[in-house]
Amino acid sequence: MKTSIKYIGTFLFGVLASFLGLVVWGDTDGSELTLRSSSNVVDNSLAPTPKPLLPVDDDDLSQNAPITAYAQYSKDSIALTGSVNAQALADAMIVVSNQLIPEGTVTAEFEILTGVDLAIINLEISGEIIDESDRLRVLNKFEALGVKIVDKLVIEGSQRTVFEVIKDLPDLSQVSDFFSAAGVEEQIGDEVSSITIFAPTNAAMQALDITALQEFAQLVQLSDILQFHIVPGDFYASQLFDGLGLTTLKGESLKVQTGDELTIRVQDSLVTQSDITAANGVIHVIDAVLIPGTIKTEIALNQIVGSDPILFAVGSPFLADSSKPILNRVAEILIENPEGNLEIEGHSDTDGAEDINLDLSASRAEAVLEYLISRGVDPSRLSAIGYGETRLKIDPELTAADRAANRRIEFRVTFQS
C-alpha cells in the first residue's frame, strides 16, 4: 500500500514527534509546520539533534532494495521529494531541513512505502552550496539520519571543473599540484565531456616512492600514474558495484570491490569520501595511489632479471641454459597479466666496435623474444630492440663487474588500446 503525504511551510514553533523523541524548534515568521504525530510547543534551547534512523539488522534482506528520496537544497529553501519507508524518517528529514535553513522555506512531498522496513534509503542531495565547509554541514546533517547520501551539490555561482574542486580541498592539495604540473587537464582537453577521478589524499601521495618505482621501471612518469586515476564518464558511488571494471583514460582497467554497501575499494585503495561533484564529473577520495598494472608487471619483470641477469654465450646471441628458467618465470608473469605490450631491450658494454655492439644487443633481444613465444606468450604483444652501448647503466666502466652490469636485458611494458 502506498500513502502520499505533503508538508508545506516554515517553522514558527517546534513540534515534538513523540514516537521518535525528536524535538523541532521554530522561527518567528508566524507560520507553522504540522506533523501527524502529537505536538507541543517547546523552548528552542532544549531542542536535541534528531537521532539516526538506522536500517533494521535482519537475515531476511529480500525487501532490502534501495529506495530513493531527493533533497533540492538552496540557502533559502529545501524541497524534499521521492520515497521513504517510514513516516518517522519523513518527519526527521523535515526536522533536519529546518535546522539547516531556520529562516527558509521547507516543502516535502514524500511517498511512504509500507512493508519495506529493511530498505536502504538513498538520499540524493542537489542544489548550490557556498563552499566545501557548507557542503559538509549539509551532508553531515542528513547522513546522521542513517540514509546513504548521493552528493550532487555544486558550489554557488560557479561551474567548477573536477580539477578546480580538487584544488579547493585541503587534503587533496598534493595530487592537485601534480595534476597541474603534469598538465593532465590540458592533456584531456575537450575530448571527454565528463570524468570520474579517484583522488589520493596527501598522506597517500607522500607514501608513494616514485624513485623506488623508477629503479625497476626507469621510464615511468608520475603523469602516467595520475592518468590511471581518471575514468571517462560519471560514476557515482551507487554505480560502483562489486566486480565492476572501469577503463581509465590510458585504456587500462580498474577493478571495483565492495565488501558491503558502505565499503568501496578500487584496486588496492579504499574510497574514504565519495561523490564530490563538479560541473564535468565526480571525485572519490582514496587512501592509496593506484599503480597501473603495466607498471607493476614491468617492475616485477625487471626485478627478476635484475637479480638474475639473462646470460648468453660469449659474443653470441645464444641463450645460456641457466637463463631459461628465469625466462620461464617471465613468460608466466606475462601470461598471468595480459594487459600491455612488452618491449625487450638489449644492452651491451663498451668493449668492441659500437656497430657490432648494437647488432649484438639487438640479436640478443630477438633471442629472448623467440624464447618467450615458445613459452606461450602472445607474439603480438612482443617487440625487440637493441640499444648497444647508448644506455650504459654504469659509466664509465672501470671494472669487469661494471661491464657485466651493462650487458643486460631489460623490459618495458606499455599499454596500447
C-alpha positions in Angstrom: 0.0 0.0 0.0 1.3 3.4 -0.8 0.3 6.6 1.0 1.2 10.1 0.0 1.9 12.9 2.5 2.6 16.5 1.9 4.2 19.1 4.2 4.5 22.7 3.2 5.5 25.6 5.4 8.1 27.4 7.7 8.5 26.8 11.4 7.0 29.3 14.0 7.2 26.8 16.8 8.7 23.3 17.4 6.9 20.1 17.1 7.6 17.1 19.4 7.4 13.8 17.4 6.6 11.7 20.5 7.3 8.3 18.9 10.8 9.4 17.8 11.8 11.6 20.7 12.7 14.3 18.1 12.2 17.9 19.1 11.7 20.6 16.5 12.2 24.2 17.1 10.7 27.2 15.3 11.4 30.7 13.9 9.5 33.9 14.3 7.7 34.5 11.0 4.2 33.5 12.1 3.7 30.3 10.0 3.8 26.7 11.2 4.5 23.2 10.0 2.2 20.4 11.3 3.3 16.8 11.6 0.9 13.9 12.0 2.1 13.0 15.5 1.0 14.8 18.6 2.9 18.0 19.2 3.8 20.6 21.9 5.5 24.0 21.8 9.0 23.7 23.3 11.8 26.0 24.2 14.3 26.2 21.3 17.3 26.0 23.7 16.2 22.5 24.7 15.9 21.1 21.2 18.1 18.0 20.7 19.6 16.8 17.4 17.4 14.2 15.6 18.6 10.6 16.3 19.7 8.4 13.4 17.2 6.0 12.0 19.3 3.0 11.2 18.2 0.1 8.9 16.9 -2.9 10.8 19.5 -5.7 11.1 17.8 -8.9 9.8 18.9 -12.0 7.9 15.9 -11.6 5.5 17.1 -9.0 3.1 14.5 -9.8 0.4 12.8 -6.4 0.9 16.1 -4.5 1.1 16.1 -3.0 -2.4 17.2 0.7 -2.3 14.6 3.5 -2.1 15.5 7.0 -3.2 14.5 10.3 -1.8 15.6 13.7 -3.1 16.5 17.0 -1.4 16.8 20.1 -3.6 18.9 22.5 -1.5 19.5 26.2 -1.5 20.2 28.7 1.2 16.6 29.9 1.1 14.6 26.7 0.5 14.7 22.9 0.6 12.3 20.7 -1.4 12.0 17.1 -0.3 10.5 14.5 -2.6 10.7 10.8 -3.5 10.1 7.8 -1.4 10.9 6.7 2.2 10.0 3.6 4.2 8.6 5.3 7.3 6.7 8.4 8.4 9.3 8.8 11.1 12.1 9.2 8.6 10.0 11.7 6.6 9.4 13.7 9.8 13.1 13.6 10.6 14.2 14.9 7.2 11.9 17.8 7.6 13.4 18.5 11.1 16.9 18.5 9.6 15.9 20.7 6.7 14.5 23.3 9.1 17.7 23.1 11.2 19.8 23.8 8.1 17.7 26.8 6.9 15.8 28.0 10.0 14.6 31.2 8.2 13.9 29.5 4.9 11.1 27.5 3.4 10.8 23.7 3.5 8.5 21.8 1.3 8.0 18.0 1.5 6.1 15.6 -0.7 7.0 12.1 0.1 5.6 8.7 -0.8 5.6 6.4 2.2 6.2 2.8 1.2 4.9 0.2 3.6 6.3 -3.3 4.1 9.9 -2.3 3.2 11.3 -1.7 6.7 14.7 -3.1 5.8 15.2 -1.0 2.7 18.3 1.1 2.2 17.3 4.7 1.7 19.4 6.7 -0.8 19.1 10.5 -0.4 20.2 12.4 -3.5 21.0 15.9 -2.5 21.4 18.5 -5.3 21.5 22.3 -5.5 24.0 25.0 -4.6 26.1 25.5 -1.5 28.5 28.3 -0.6 31.7 26.3 -0.2 33.1 22.9 0.8 32.5 23.5 4.5 28.9 24.3 3.7 28.8 21.0 1.8 30.0 19.1 4.8 27.4 20.9 7.0 24.5 19.8 4.8 25.7 16.3 4.2 26.5 15.5 7.8 23.1 16.6 9.0 21.3 14.3 6.6 23.8 11.5 7.0 23.1 11.4 10.7 19.7 10.0 9.9 21.1 6.7 8.6 20.5 7.4 5.0 23.0 6.7 2.2 24.0 10.1 0.7 24.4 10.8 -3.1 26.1 14.2 -3.2 25.2 16.3 -6.3 25.7 19.7 -4.7 27.7 22.3 -6.6 29.4 25.5 -5.4 27.1 28.5 -5.7 27.7 30.9 -8.6 30.3 28.7 -10.4 30.5 25.7 -12.7 33.8 24.4 -11.4 35.6 21.6 -13.1 36.8 18.5 -11.2 40.3 19.9 -11.1 39.1 23.2 -9.6 37.1 21.3 -6.9 40.2 19.2 -6.1 42.3 22.4 -5.8 40.0 23.7 -3.1 40.1 20.6 -1.0 43.0 20.8 1.6 43.6 17.1 1.8 44.0 16.8 -2.0 46.5 19.7 -2.4 49.4 17.4 -3.4 47.6 15.5 -6.1 46.2 18.8 -7.3 49.7 20.2 -7.6 50.8 17.1 -9.5 47.8 17.2 -11.9 48.8 20.8 -12.6 52.5 20.2 -13.0 51.9 17.2 -15.3 49.4 19.2 -17.4 46.8 16.4 -17.1 43.8 18.7 -17.6 45.3 20.1 -20.8 46.1 16.5 -22.0 42.4 15.6 -21.5 41.2 18.8 -23.2 37.6 18.8 -24.5 37.7 15.2 -25.9 36.0 13.8 -22.8 32.8 15.6 -21.6 32.8 14.2 -18.1 35.2 12.2 -15.9 35.5 10.4 -12.7 38.6 10.9 -10.6 39.9 8.7 -7.8 42.0 11.3 -6.0 44.7 10.1 -3.5 45.0 12.0 -0.2 48.1 14.0 0.7 49.1 11.1 3.0 48.8 8.7 0.1 50.9 10.9 -2.2 53.6 11.2 0.5 53.7 7.4 0.8 54.4 7.0 -2.9 58.1 6.4 -3.6 58.5 7.3 -7.3 62.2 6.8 -7.1 61.8 3.2 -5.9 59.4 2.6 -8.8 61.8 4.1 -11.3 64.6 1.7 -10.1 62.8 -1.1 -12.0 60.7 1.0 -14.3 63.0 3.7 -15.4 60.8 5.5 -17.9 57.7 5.6 -15.7 56.4 9.1 -15.1 54.0 10.4 -12.4 51.7 11.7 -15.2 51.3 8.1 -16.4 50.3 7.1 -12.9 47.9 10.0 -12.4 46.0 9.3 -15.6 45.4 5.8 -14.3 43.2 7.5 -11.7 40.8 9.1 -14.3 37.9 7.3 -15.9 35.7 8.8 -18.7 32.1 9.3 -17.6 30.3 9.9 -14.3 30.4 7.0 -11.9 28.7 7.8 -8.5 29.2 5.5 -5.5 25.8 3.9 -6.1 27.1 2.7 -9.5 30.3 1.2 -8.2 29.2 -2.4 -7.7 31.4 -5.4 -6.8 33.3 -6.7 -9.7 32.8 -3.7 -11.9 35.7 -3.0 -14.3 36.4 0.6 -15.2 38.5 1.7 -18.2 40.9 4.6 -17.5 41.9 7.3 -19.9 45.0 5.3 -20.6 42.9 2.3 -21.6 43.8 0.2 -18.6 41.4 -1.5 -16.2 40.4 -0.6 -12.7 38.6 -3.3 -10.6 35.9 -2.3 -8.0 35.3 -4.3 -4.9 32.5 -3.8 -2.4 32.6 -5.6 1.0 29.2 -4.1 1.9 27.1 -1.1 0.9 29.4 1.2 3.0 32.8 0.0 1.8 34.2 0.5 -1.7 37.7 -0.4 -2.8 39.3 0.4 -6.2 42.3 -1.9 -6.8 44.2 -1.7 -3.6 42.8 1.5 -2.3 39.8 2.3 0.0 37.3 5.1 -1.0 37.2 7.3 2.1 34.9 10.0 0.7 32.7 9.6 -2.3 30.5 11.6 -4.7 32.2 15.0 -4.6 30.5 16.6 -7.7 31.7 19.1 -10.2 30.4 20.6 -13.4 32.2 18.0 -15.5 32.3 15.0 -13.3 32.6 13.4 -9.9 35.5 12.8 -7.4 36.1 10.0 -5.0 38.9 10.3 -2.4 41.1 7.3 -1.9 43.7 6.3 0.7 46.4 5.0 -1.7 47.9 5.8 -5.0 46.8 3.4 -7.8 49.7 1.8 -9.7 48.8 0.7 -13.3 49.0 -3.0 -14.0 51.5 -2.4 -16.8 53.9 -0.7 -14.4 53.5 -3.4 -11.8 54.3 -6.0 -14.5 57.3 -4.1 -15.7 58.7 -3.8 -12.1 58.2 -7.5 -11.5 60.0 -8.5 -14.7 63.0 -6.2 -14.1 63.3 -7.3 -10.5 63.7 -10.8 -11.8 66.4 -10.1 -14.4 68.0 -7.5 -12.1 68.8 -10.2 -9.5 69.3 -13.0 -12.1 70.6 -11.4 -15.4 69.9 -13.1 -18.7 73.1 -14.7 -19.9 74.4 -15.6 -23.4 77.3 -17.4 -24.8 80.3 -15.1 -25.2 80.0 -12.7 -28.1 76.8 -14.5 -29.4 73.0 -14.3 -29.2 72.6 -17.9 -27.9 70.9 -18.1 -24.6 72.7 -19.8 -21.7 70.8 -22.8 -20.4 70.9 -21.4 -16.9 68.8 -18.4 -18.0 65.9 -20.4 -19.5 64.2 -21.0 -16.1 64.4 -17.2 -15.5 62.7 -16.6 -18.8 60.1 -19.2 -18.0 59.1 -17.2 -15.0 59.0 -14.0 -17.2 56.6 -15.8 -19.5 54.4 -16.9 -16.7 54.0 -13.3 -15.4 53.2 -12.1 -18.9 50.5 -14.7 -19.4 49.1 -14.0 -15.9 49.0 -10.3 -16.7 47.7 -9.9 -20.3 47.5 -6.1 -20.3 50.2 -4.3 -22.0 52.8 -4.9 -24.7 56.4 -5.9 -23.9 59.5 -4.2 -25.4 62.5 -6.4 -24.9 65.6 -4.2 -24.6 69.1 -5.4 -25.4 72.2 -3.5 -24.0 75.9 -4.0 -24.3 79.1 -2.8 -22.7 81.7 -0.6 -24.5 84.1 -3.4 -25.4 84.4 -3.6 -29.2 83.1 -1.5 -32.0 79.8 0.4 -31.5 78.1 -1.0 -34.6 79.0 -4.6 -33.6 77.7 -4.0 -30.0 74.5 -2.5 -31.4 73.8 -5.6 -33.7 74.7 -8.0 -30.9 72.3 -6.3 -28.4 69.5 -6.4 -31.0 70.2 -10.1 -31.7 70.1 -11.0 -28.0 66.8 -9.1 -27.6 65.4 -11.1 -30.5 66.5 -14.4 -29.0 64.6 -13.5 -25.8 61.5 -12.7 -27.9 61.6 -16.0 -29.7 62.0 -17.9 -26.4 59.1 -16.2 -24.8 56.9 -17.0 -27.8 57.9 -20.7 -27.4 56.7 -20.5 -23.8 53.2 -19.3 -24.9 53.4 -15.5 -24.8 51.2 -13.9 -27.5 53.7 -12.7 -30.2 51.6 -9.7 -31.0 52.5 -8.3 -27.6 56.2 -8.5 -28.1 58.9 -6.4 -29.8 62.7 -6.4 -29.5 65.2 -3.6 -29.8 68.9 -3.2 -29.4 70.5 -0.1 -27.8 74.1 -1.3 -27.9 76.2 0.9 -25.6 74.0 4.0 -25.8 72.3 3.4 -22.4 75.0 2.4 -20.1 73.9 1.5 -16.6 77.4 2.2 -15.2 79.5 4.9 -16.9 82.4 5.0 -17.0 83.2 1.2 -17.0 86.1 0.7 -14.7 85.9 -3.0 -13.8 84.8 -6.3 -15.3 81.8 -6.1 -12.9 80.9 -2.7 -14.5 81.0 -4.2 -18.0 78.9 -7.2 -16.8 76.3 -4.9 -15.3 76.0 -3.0 -18.6 75.5 -6.3 -20.7 71.9 -6.8 -19.9 68.3 -7.5 -21.0 65.6 -5.2 -19.6 61.9 -4.9 -20.2 59.5 -2.0 -20.9 55.7 -2.7 -20.6 53.5 -0.2 -22.4 49.7 0.0 -22.9 48.2 0.3 -26.3 44.4 0.3 -26.7 
